[in-house]
Amino acid sequence: MNLIYAIIFTIIISSNINAQIFVEKNLEDGVNCIVDFINSDEFKTLKINNSDISLIDSIYVNAKAFYNNDISETLLALTFATLPFEKMPLNIPYSGIVFNASLPSGDPDLLNTKIQNLPKNIFPDTPNSKFGDKDKTAHFFGNAYFSYDITFFNLSKFLSIFVELFEDAFKVEGGIDNRDFVANHLGYLFGKKLIKDPNALPSERLNI
């Protein structure tokens, strides 16, 4: 996940702010619910005998239940809730200026535990490190949200390419990562799958 997506999501959220006031389960409530689940004893138990892709299914199913099967709200909340950070350093080229962009990612006090619990082994070439591919879940759900909600001009694919080029130019998250493209594309496929089959699970695309 990255700054451009955050900006786009912020515009989307701001455009609906009047409606959000009257929504019983808004974005903030959903993000907090998902973060609480990732930090729960139930989730820690699931981690013992389940693959990381199965854990992503569990996170999705829990969030979808919170939103009473509203897929759009579920995907939006999951994008922010699965971010493995709350601030993103942005290094503006040739200026020497660096600033931290704040991103909505749940209760800051729960951030470290959430990062520890996030699924990390998602792809066959996931780095054998403590962090692994913890950031790819947010990429996946972000692109699923766009492909599910926005169907014209194949916007989800366009954004996934644009964002990677932006990250490379502005030195965000170390620049272009091929597995970001994979996560983006699989998320795109998941969003399209949900249009035809609302009961589809993330693993149906992540296991491709």
Backbone as CSV, one residue per row, in Angstrom:
resi,resn,N_x,N_y,N_z,CA_x,CA_y,CA_z,C_x,C_y,C_z
1,MET,0.851,-1.182,0.000,0.000,0.000,0.000,0.881,1.224,0.000
2,ASN,0.363,2.394,-0.426,1.210,3.519,-0.638,0.435,4.812,-0.626
3,LEU,1.188,5.902,-0.813,0.624,7.226,-0.636,-0.449,7.555,-1.659
4,ILE,-0.209,7.236,-2.936,-1.183,7.581,-3.963,-2.523,6.925,-3.696
5,TYR,-2.495,5.635,-3.323,-3.750,4.969,-2.983,-4.422,5.686,-1.813
6,ALA,-3.629,6.082,-0.821,-4.190,6.754,0.343,-4.862,8.057,-0.065
7,ILE,-4.223,8.805,-0.973,-4.806,10.059,-1.446,-6.124,9.797,-2.164
8,ILE,-6.115,8.795,-3.054,-7.324,8.470,-3.813,-8.441,8.031,-2.879
9,PHE,-8.099,7.166,-1.919,-9.109,6.710,-0.961,-9.638,7.874,-0.137
10,THR,-8.757,8.818,0.218,-9.177,9.970,1.007,-10.184,10.811,0.225
11,ILE,-9.938,10.983,-1.088,-10.880,11.719,-1.932,-12.229,11.015,-1.973
12,ILE,-12.190,9.691,-2.124,-13.426,8.912,-2.166,-14.192,9.068,-0.857
13,ILE,-13.460,8.939,0.245,-14.095,9.035,1.566,-14.658,10.429,1.793
14,SER,-13.872,11.464,1.425,-14.301,12.844,1.635,-15.560,13.154,0.828
15,SER,-15.658,12.588,-0.373,-16.821,12.854,-1.220,-18.097,12.276,-0.632
16,ASN,-17.943,11.315,0.283,-19.111,10.671,0.891,-19.217,10.982,2.378
17,ILE,-18.542,12.028,2.819,-18.445,12.273,4.263,-19.807,12.554,4.881
18,ASN,-20.684,13.250,4.157,-22.011,13.538,4.714,-22.800,12.263,4.935
19,ALA,-22.680,11.339,4.003,-23.389,10.063,4.145,-22.769,9.240,5.270
20,GLN,-21.455,9.312,5.435,-20.781,8.509,6.450,-21.244,8.865,7.860
21,ILE,-21.629,10.110,8.051,-22.063,10.534,9.380,-23.234,9.689,9.868
22,PHE,-24.064,9.251,8.926,-25.276,8.523,9.289,-25.126,7.018,9.128
23,VAL,-23.937,6.545,8.768,-23.708,5.113,8.624,-23.334,4.522,9.982
24,GLU,-24.048,3.468,10.368,-23.811,2.875,11.682,-22.410,2.286,11.785
25,LYS,-21.960,1.625,10.724,-20.646,1.011,10.720,-19.801,1.688,9.649
26,ASN,-19.078,2.741,10.055,-18.323,3.508,9.084,-16.917,2.942,8.908
27,LEU,-16.076,3.642,8.160,-14.742,3.154,7.845,-13.896,2.980,9.097
28,GLU,-13.911,3.969,9.964,-13.087,3.894,11.184,-13.490,2.703,12.052
29,ASP,-14.797,2.485,12.197,-15.272,1.338,12.978,-14.782,0.028,12.367
30,GLY,-14.859,-0.057,11.032,-14.436,-1.281,10.356,-12.954,-1.537,10.496
31,VAL,-12.150,-0.488,10.305,-10.691,-0.633,10.443,-10.337,-1.105,11.845
32,ASN,-10.956,-0.501,12.852,-10.670,-0.892,14.236,-11.096,-2.323,14.516
33,CYS,-12.243,-2.736,13.957,-12.724,-4.101,14.148,-11.745,-5.102,13.543
34,ILE,-11.266,-4.805,12.345,-10.332,-5.711,11.670,-9.014,-5.794,12.422
35,VAL,-8.511,-4.653,12.864,-7.253,-4.641,13.629,-7.412,-5.420,14.931
36,ASP,-8.555,-5.249,15.576,-8.818,-6.009,16.814,-8.801,-7.511,16.542
37,PHE,-9.380,-7.921,15.412,-9.399,-9.345,15.076,-7.987,-9.872,14.821
38,ILE,-7.185,-9.109,14.090,-5.808,-9.527,13.802,-4.989,-9.642,15.085
39,ASN,-5.356,-8.863,16.090,-4.648,-8.898,17.372,-5.277,-9.848,18.387
40,SER,-6.338,-10.531,18.002,-7.093,-11.344,18.959,-6.443,-12.698,19.214
41,ASP,-6.827,-13.314,20.325,-6.371,-14.670,20.645,-6.901,-15.670,19.615
42,GLU,-8.097,-15.409,19.108,-8.674,-16.284,18.082,-7.776,-16.332,16.848
43,PHE,-7.302,-15.168,16.428,-6.455,-15.119,15.241,-5.096,-15.779,15.507
44,LYS,-4.568,-15.574,16.699,-3.295,-16.210,17.044,-3.424,-17.732,17.025
45,THR,-4.580,-18.227,17.431,-4.829,-19.670,17.380,-4.921,-20.151,15.939
46,LEU,-5.578,-19.368,15.088,-5.690,-19.729,13.678,-4.321,-19.806,13.008
47,LYS,-3.392,-18.977,13.480,-2.058,-18.949,12.872,-1.294,-20.256,13.086
48,ILE,-1.672,-21.009,14.094,-0.928,-22.220,14.440,-1.058,-23.283,13.363
49,ASN,-2.277,-23.472,12.837,-2.524,-24.590,11.924,-3.008,-24.173,10.539
50,ASN,-2.886,-22.902,10.193,-3.388,-22.435,8.900,-2.305,-21.704,8.123
51,SER,-2.369,-21.809,6.797,-1.432,-21.083,5.950,-1.743,-19.588,6.001
52,ASP,-0.785,-18.797,5.577,-0.995,-17.349,5.599,-2.101,-16.929,4.634
53,ILE,-2.241,-17.625,3.517,-3.331,-17.301,2.588,-4.684,-17.637,3.219
54,SER,-4.758,-18.722,3.976,-5.998,-19.049,4.696,-6.305,-17.994,5.751
55,LEU,-5.260,-17.436,6.351,-5.453,-16.368,7.336,-6.048,-15.126,6.680
56,ILE,-5.622,-14.840,5.455,-6.192,-13.709,4.729,-7.678,-13.951,4.483
57,ASP,-8.048,-15.186,4.167,-9.465,-15.533,4.047,-10.211,-15.237,5.345
58,SER,-9.609,-15.612,6.460,-10.254,-15.412,7.767,-10.452,-13.930,8.064
59,ILE,-9.439,-13.126,7.746,-9.546,-11.683,7.959,-10.673,-11.111,7.100
60,TYR,-10.740,-11.559,5.850,-11.772,-11.081,4.928,-13.170,-11.466,5.408
61,VAL,-13.349,-12.723,5.789,-14.655,-13.206,6.232,-15.110,-12.452,7.483
62,ASN,-14.198,-12.210,8.405,-14.526,-11.474,9.627,-14.968,-10.045,9.302
63,ALA,-14.239,-9.391,8.402,-14.575,-8.015,8.026,-15.910,-7.958,7.284
64,LYS,-16.135,-8.926,6.420,-17.377,-8.962,5.649,-18.581,-9.149,6.569
65,ALA,-18.408,-9.959,7.607,-19.488,-10.162,8.577,-19.779,-8.862,9.327
66,PHE,-18.723,-8.118,9.669,-18.903,-6.845,10.371,-19.745,-5.890,9.539
67,TYR,-19.498,-5.876,8.233,-20.214,-4.966,7.349,-21.481,-5.587,6.748
68,ASN,-21.963,-6.656,7.351,-23.212,-7.291,6.903,-23.182,-7.601,5.402
69,ASN,-22.055,-8.164,4.961,-21.867,-8.613,3.583,-21.785,-7.482,2.559
70,ASP,-21.532,-6.264,3.011,-21.299,-5.153,2.086,-19.852,-5.261,1.592
71,ILE,-19.687,-5.751,0.372,-18.349,-6.055,-0.151,-17.521,-4.798,-0.352
72,SER,-18.121,-3.751,-0.862,-17.388,-2.517,-1.118,-16.793,-1.943,0.170
73,GLU,-17.613,-1.820,1.199,-17.133,-1.293,2.487,-16.080,-2.219,3.082
74,THR,-16.271,-3.514,2.909,-15.321,-4.496,3.437,-13.943,-4.321,2.812
75,LEU,-13.883,-4.242,1.496,-12.600,-4.119,0.799,-11.907,-2.802,1.141
76,LEU,-12.681,-1.734,1.256,-12.096,-0.439,1.588,-11.462,-0.466,2.972
77,ALA,-12.200,-0.988,3.951,-11.678,-1.052,5.318,-10.461,-1.970,5.414
78,LEU,-10.496,-3.086,4.694,-9.379,-4.028,4.717,-8.108,-3.405,4.151
79,THR,-8.253,-2.554,3.158,-7.087,-1.912,2.561,-6.320,-1.116,3.606
80,PHE,-7.031,-0.365,4.419,-6.367,0.439,5.440,-5.959,-0.395,6.656
81,ALA,-6.826,-1.320,7.049,-6.576,-2.089,8.272,-5.360,-2.992,8.150
82,THR,-5.033,-3.439,6.937,-3.906,-4.356,6.757,-2.604,-3.638,6.404
83,LEU,-2.599,-2.325,6.462,-1.352,-1.588,6.255,-0.363,-1.940,7.365
84,PRO,0.880,-2.259,7.048,1.861,-2.604,8.082,2.613,-1.390,8.618
85,PHE,2.025,-0.225,8.512,2.632,1.004,9.028,1.548,2.054,9.136
86,GLU,1.835,3.135,9.854,0.866,4.222,9.978,1.365,5.511,9.342
87,LYS,2.674,5.579,9.056,3.251,6.745,8.391,4.150,6.277,7.266
88,MET,4.176,7.034,6.189,5.010,6.685,5.048,5.978,7.826,4.749
89,PRO,7.286,7.557,4.784,8.254,8.601,4.434,8.223,8.888,2.946
90,LEU,8.148,10.153,2.585,8.109,10.563,1.187,9.300,11.465,0.911
91,ASN,10.198,11.006,0.041,11.412,11.739,-0.303,11.217,12.388,-1.661
92,ILE,11.045,13.716,-1.676,10.789,14.426,-2.923,12.096,14.573,-3.702
93,PRO,12.127,14.085,-4.946,13.372,14.099,-5.728,13.989,15.488,-5.857
94,TYR,15.316,15.527,-5.751,16.132,16.725,-6.006,15.909,17.861,-5.008
95,SER,15.065,17.665,-4.029,14.775,18.749,-3.087,15.418,18.536,-1.731
96,GLY,15.702,17.271,-1.398,16.217,16.965,-0.070,15.135,17.002,1.000
97,ILE,13.901,17.215,0.593,12.790,17.305,1.540,12.202,15.924,1.780
98,VAL,12.068,15.567,3.050,11.449,14.308,3.440,10.359,14.607,4.460
99,PHE,9.167,14.081,4.246,8.124,14.244,5.251,7.353,12.942,5.381
100,ASN,6.693,12.767,6.519,5.934,11.554,6.801,4.451,11.801,6.539
101,ALA,3.895,10.995,5.660,2.467,11.079,5.365,1.722,10.099,6.260
102,SER,0.745,10.600,7.010,-0.028,9.742,7.913,-1.067,8.952,7.121
103,LEU,-1.222,7.686,7.479,-2.184,6.805,6.826,-3.083,6.179,7.888
104,PRO,-4.382,6.053,7.628,-5.276,5.413,8.604,-5.004,3.919,8.676
105,SER,-4.650,3.422,9.853,-4.310,1.991,9.954,-4.727,1.397,11.294
106,GLY,-5.685,2.053,11.978,-6.147,1.528,13.254,-5.454,2.185,14.437
107,ASP,-5.735,1.677,15.619,-5.184,2.199,16.868,-3.656,2.109,16.850
108,PRO,-2.938,3.248,16.978,-1.469,3.220,16.964,-0.879,2.319,18.035
109,ASP,-1.585,2.162,19.166,-1.077,1.315,20.253,-1.074,-0.159,19.869
110,LEU,-1.844,-0.522,18.847,-1.932,-1.922,18.421,-1.088,-2.196,17.173
111,LEU,-0.386,-1.176,16.697,0.307,-1.300,15.425,1.372,-2.397,15.439
112,ASN,2.217,-2.407,16.452,3.319,-3.378,16.479,2.816,-4.818,16.516
113,THR,1.771,-5.063,17.319,1.212,-6.412,17.395,0.546,-6.791,16.090
114,LYS,-0.132,-5.821,15.473,-0.780,-6.087,14.189,0.255,-6.469,13.137
115,ILE,1.334,-5.721,13.064,2.395,-6.022,12.093,2.957,-7.418,12.331
116,GLN,3.146,-7.756,13.593,3.677,-9.072,13.938,2.741,-10.189,13.462
117,ASN,1.430,-9.952,13.530,0.452,-10.987,13.206,0.049,-11.035,11.738
118,LEU,0.324,-9.981,10.979,-0.089,-9.961,9.579,0.528,-11.122,8.792
119,PRO,-0.233,-11.741,7.895,0.326,-12.811,7.040,1.492,-12.285,6.216
120,LYS,2.547,-13.081,6.110,3.731,-12.615,5.373,4.142,-13.550,4.243
121,ASN,3.799,-14.839,4.317,4.206,-15.805,3.292,3.084,-15.957,2.269
122,ILE,3.098,-15.089,1.268,1.988,-15.022,0.324,2.356,-15.593,-1.042
123,PHE,3.590,-15.419,-1.462,4.029,-15.867,-2.776,5.176,-16.863,-2.658
124,PRO,5.399,-17.660,-3.691,6.521,-18.610,-3.660,7.872,-17.927,-3.484
125,ASP,7.995,-16.673,-3.960,9.270,-15.963,-3.848,9.258,-14.917,-2.732
126,THR,8.348,-15.078,-1.762,8.343,-14.180,-0.614,9.705,-14.229,0.087
127,PRO,10.292,-13.077,0.396,11.599,-13.063,1.065,11.555,-13.812,2.391
128,ASN,12.600,-14.556,2.676,12.701,-15.281,3.940,13.209,-14.325,5.008
129,SER,12.317,-13.461,5.445,12.667,-12.435,6.429,11.528,-12.269,7.421
130,LYS,11.761,-11.497,8.445,10.744,-11.275,9.467,9.529,-10.548,8.884
131,PHE,9.765,-9.657,7.935,8.677,-8.868,7.355,8.013,-9.594,6.187
132,GLY,8.824,-10.248,5.354,8.271,-10.986,4.224,7.451,-10.102,3.303
133,ASP,6.213,-10.502,3.041,5.305,-9.743,2.165,4.104,-9.216,2.934
134,LYS,4.327,-8.716,4.129,3.228,-8.220,4.957,2.489,-7.047,4.314
135,ASP,3.154,-6.312,3.429,2.514,-5.161,2.799,1.639,-5.539,1.610
136,LYS,1.742,-6.780,1.133,1.046,-7.161,-0.092,-0.454,-7.356,0.116
137,THR,-0.873,-7.647,1.340,-2.309,-7.820,1.597,-3.066,-6.525,1.328
138,ALA,-2.499,-5.397,1.736,-3.137,-4.108,1.481,-3.163,-3.802,-0.011
139,HIS,-2.082,-4.133,-0.729,-2.078,-3.982,-2.185,-3.224,-4.799,-2.792
140,PHE,-3.356,-6.028,-2.354,-4.365,-6.943,-2.885,-5.772,-6.389,-2.686
141,PHE,-6.099,-6.014,-1.444,-7.453,-5.537,-1.165,-7.714,-4.167,-1.785
142,GLY,-6.685,-3.323,-1.877,-6.866,-2.015,-2.505,-7.270,-2.135,-3.960
143,ASN,-6.586,-3.011,-4.684,-6.919,-3.205,-6.094,-8.235,-3.943,-6.264
144,ALA,-8.556,-4.840,-5.332,-9.855,-5.508,-5.364,-10.973,-4.480,-5.205
145,TYR,-10.762,-3.515,-4.314,-11.772,-2.469,-4.100,-12.016,-1.683,-5.386
146,PHE,-10.938,-1.257,-6.028,-11.090,-0.468,-7.239,-11.738,-1.267,-8.365
147,SER,-11.311,-2.516,-8.558,-11.864,-3.296,-9.668,-13.310,-3.699,-9.404
148,TYR,-13.687,-3.809,-8.132,-15.074,-4.140,-7.788,-15.987,-2.922,-7.926
149,ASP,-15.485,-1.755,-7.493,-16.319,-0.558,-7.449,-16.267,0.280,-8.729
150,ILE,-15.123,0.235,-9.429,-14.936,1.102,-10.595,-14.665,0.220,-11.803
151,THR,-15.577,0.210,-12.759,-15.470,-0.734,-13.866,-15.048,-0.088,-15.184
152,PHE,-15.019,1.248,-15.261,-14.686,1.864,-16.536,-13.174,2.030,-16.699
153,PHE,-12.694,1.943,-17.920,-11.309,2.228,-18.305,-10.293,1.340,-17.591
154,ASN,-10.746,0.227,-17.053,-9.810,-0.679,-16.383,-8.941,0.092,-15.393
155,LEU,-9.573,0.947,-14.583,-8.847,1.888,-13.743,-7.930,1.210,-12.747
156,SER,-8.329,0.047,-12.232,-7.514,-0.631,-11.234,-6.131,-0.970,-11.787
157,LYS,-6.070,-1.517,-13.003,-4.778,-1.860,-13.590,-3.958,-0.603,-13.861
158,PHE,-4.607,0.442,-14.341,-3.907,1.688,-14.606,-3.281,2.244,-13.334
159,LEU,-4.053,2.246,-12.247,-3.562,2.781,-10.987,-2.405,1.955,-10.438
160,SER,-2.474,0.630,-10.580,-1.412,-0.205,-10.029,-0.083,0.089,-10.709
161,ILE,-0.104,0.359,-12.015,1.119,0.696,-12.729,1.575,2.101,-12.366
162,PHE,0.647,3.046,-12.327,0.990,4.423,-12.008,1.599,4.547,-10.621
163,VAL,1.022,3.830,-9.666,1.500,3.910,-8.290,2.924,3.392,-8.170
164,GLU,3.223,2.289,-8.847,4.579,1.748,-8.782,5.584,2.728,-9.377
165,LEU,5.231,3.376,-10.464,6.124,4.363,-11.072,6.289,5.565,-10.154
166,PHE,5.206,5.957,-9.467,5.273,7.053,-8.506,6.219,6.703,-7.369
167,GLU,6.094,5.482,-6.851,6.947,5.064,-5.750,8.416,5.078,-6.156
168,ASP,8.693,4.673,-7.375,10.068,4.663,-7.847,10.613,6.078,-7.947
169,ALA,9.794,6.992,-8.459,10.235,8.373,-8.638,10.409,9.092,-7.312
170,PHE,9.512,8.817,-6.357,9.540,9.527,-5.087,10.202,8.718,-3.967
171,LYS,10.828,7.599,-4.321,11.592,6.803,-3.364,10.734,6.347,-2.196
172,VAL,9.525,5.917,-2.490,8.623,5.411,-1.460,8.716,3.898,-1.432
173,GLU,8.877,3.306,-0.249,8.948,1.856,-0.064,10.034,1.222,-0.929
174,GLY,11.077,1.969,-1.255,12.190,1.393,-1.997,11.949,1.286,-3.489
175,GLY,10.859,1.879,-4.011,10.635,1.872,-5.442,9.864,0.656,-5.918
176,ILE,10.030,0.343,-7.204,9.240,-0.702,-7.848,9.563,-2.079,-7.290
177,ASP,8.536,-2.837,-6.976,8.660,-4.199,-6.466,7.781,-5.082,-7.351
178,ASN,8.377,-6.063,-8.009,7.608,-6.911,-8.919,6.454,-7.617,-8.223
179,ARG,6.643,-7.983,-6.948,5.565,-8.674,-6.244,4.404,-7.735,-5.939
180,ASP,4.661,-6.423,-5.913,3.560,-5.467,-5.812,2.648,-5.611,-7.021
181,PHE,3.254,-5.710,-8.217,2.457,-5.864,-9.432,1.629,-7.141,-9.376
182,VAL,2.226,-8.205,-8.864,1.503,-9.475,-8.757,0.320,-9.324,-7.801
183,ALA,0.572,-8.747,-6.626,-0.500,-8.543,-5.640,-1.585,-7.646,-6.216
184,ASN,-1.177,-6.599,-6.920,-2.146,-5.690,-7.542,-3.029,-6.435,-8.535
185,HIS,-2.408,-7.235,-9.384,-3.165,-7.935,-10.431,-4.093,-8.992,-9.835
186,LEU,-3.608,-9.723,-8.844,-4.458,-10.728,-8.212,-5.620,-10.069,-7.480
187,GLY,-5.373,-8.895,-6.887,-6.456,-8.146,-6.262,-7.482,-7.701,-7.287
188,TYR,-6.991,-7.255,-8.428,-7.881,-6.877,-9.528,-8.768,-8.055,-9.933
189,LEU,-8.163,-9.233,-10.073,-8.926,-10.422,-10.452,-9.944,-10.798,-9.381
190,PHE,-9.571,-10.607,-8.107,-10.491,-10.922,-7.014,-11.708,-10.004,-7.049
191,GLY,-11.477,-8.708,-7.281,-12.596,-7.774,-7.368,-13.555,-8.144,-8.477
192,LYS,-13.017,-8.521,-9.636,-13.870,-8.938,-10.754,-14.609,-10.235,-10.430
193,LYS,-13.932,-11.132,-9.721,-14.564,-12.390,-9.316,-15.744,-12.120,-8.382
194,LEU,-15.590,-11.157,-7.475,-16.649,-10.840,-6.517,-17.901,-10.302,-7.203
195,ILE,-17.735,-9.627,-8.331,-18.895,-9.121,-9.066,-19.771,-10.278,-9.520
196,LYS,-19.142,-11.365,-9.955,-19.875,-12.535,-10.434,-20.248,-13.491,-9.307
197,ASP,-19.386,-13.564,-8.291,-19.601,-14.502,-7.180,-19.324,-13.796,-5.857
198,PRO,-20.346,-13.226,-5.223,-20.162,-12.483,-3.975,-19.610,-13.332,-2.829
199,ASN,-19.645,-14.654,-2.968,-19.154,-15.530,-1.915,-17.694,-15.965,-2.130
200,ALA,-17.049,-15.414,-3.141,-15.657,-15.776,-3.423,-14.744,-15.376,-2.275
201,LEU,-13.628,-16.090,-2.142,-12.645,-15.823,-1.095,-11.322,-15.388,-1.713
202,PRO,-10.522,-14.595,-1.007,-9.225,-14.156,-1.535,-8.340,-15.298,-2.002
203,SER,-8.379,-16.423,-1.304,-7.508,-17.548,-1.656,-7.761,-18.075,-3.065
204,GLU,-8.974,-17.842,-3.587,-9.301,-18.310,-4.924,-8.483,-17.602,-5.989
205,ARG,-7.939,-16.455,-5.650,-7.070,-15.717,-6.569,-5.613,-15.743,-6.095
206,LEU,-5.378,-15.695,-4.815,-4.007,-15.716,-4.303,-3.325,-17.052,-4.571
207,ASN,-4.092,-18.113,-4.732,-3.523,-19.429,-4.987,-3.272,-19.694,-6.471
208,ILE,-3.555,-18.707,-7.331,-3.315,-18.885,-8.760,-1.811,-19.028,-8.983
